[in-house]
Amino acid sequence: MGFRFIQPVQRILLSTALLSLGLWSSPVYAQASDAQVSALVEALRLAAPQTGRVDDGLYSDWQIKPGNIPRWSKQCIGRELSPADFEASPVTARAILVCVMRDVLNEQYDASNNNESVAIQRAAAWWMTGDGSQYNSVPENSYTYTYIQNVLKNYQQQRRNSQAQQPATSAQPTPTSSAEKPASSAPPTERPSSATSPPQSATPSSTNNAISDAKVAALVEALRLAAPQTGIEDDGLYSDWQIKPGNIPRWSKQCIGRELSPADFEASPVTARSILVCVMGDVLNEQYRASNNNESVAIQRAAAWWMTGDPQQYNQGSTAAYTQRVLNFYQQSLVK
């Protein structure tokens, strides 16, 4: 790619730095499904302009400016990654960008009155220029216009591909929200519900703006610290969170667009954490609403969901002791 494309590439990546100016504190409306966000992230990868230089100072298939990477990784997975670490793990990079672009796409959905095509174009314009409203104000045949249309075309192709694969999984029961599921029986060791195949949400729930990425990350860390240990090396559970293997392909597909094996999940704590941030973000949002925005109760309800599949058991029996333990770890994680 010739020299004339270097400046647009820089504009794309410079614009993403505007995220810190208010995106993370703005309300999120959660119209977009995980499949839509994943398709957008892949479309941005496919549309990423290439400078033709190995040492262009940009990282990963998405051509990310290095200054964004530590901030985004800290916000999305609770740990700052170096640009080199980000580039070395495409799975983790994708998970972080799914986290970032979920909020962007939700905002653009709201701004477009839930018009999917317009929302995608607005998100692409935000990525290019920092201003989603510019999607329809750039001249046709300009570089920005061509780029936005390229992202839209790639997005639509990803969605077609995804929908074409749905018949293969249509026999599976349609998941309902965790609050509608009956509680699963906790095993004798009282492992988290992740060890007993918990319910899952079909789509992201409405997000309350009281819930920051830091709070979701603190909850995920609290679940790790509170995870009961069996003392058996080959207990059939994976990672520090003690996850039942059947959940891992589904959750990784939902959150990063690719099914991971339990072994791959366990081998990368960074990726595992990012997937659980994705999963538990939706759960915590639901429990905030159910608790009338009472933070302590919402955390305990989320912990009860994780333990039993039923958040309403947060203050009942032995589950109450576990949820209080999670709450204590959560509060400690927030003050660090």
Secondary structure by P-SEA (a helix, b strand, c coil): ccccaaaaaaaaaaaaaccccccccccccccccaaaaaaaaaaaaaaccccccccccccccccccccaaaaaaaacccccccaaaaaacaaaaaaaaaaaaaaaaaaaaaaacccaaaaaaaaaaaacccccccccccccccaaaaaaaaaaaaaaaaaaaaaaacccccccccccccccccccccccccccccccbbbbbcccccccccccaaaaaaaaaaaaaaccccccccccccccccccccaaaaaaaacccccccaaaaaacaaaaaaaaaaaaaaaaaaaaaaaccaaaaaaaaaaaaacccccccccccaaaaaaaaaaaaaaaaaac
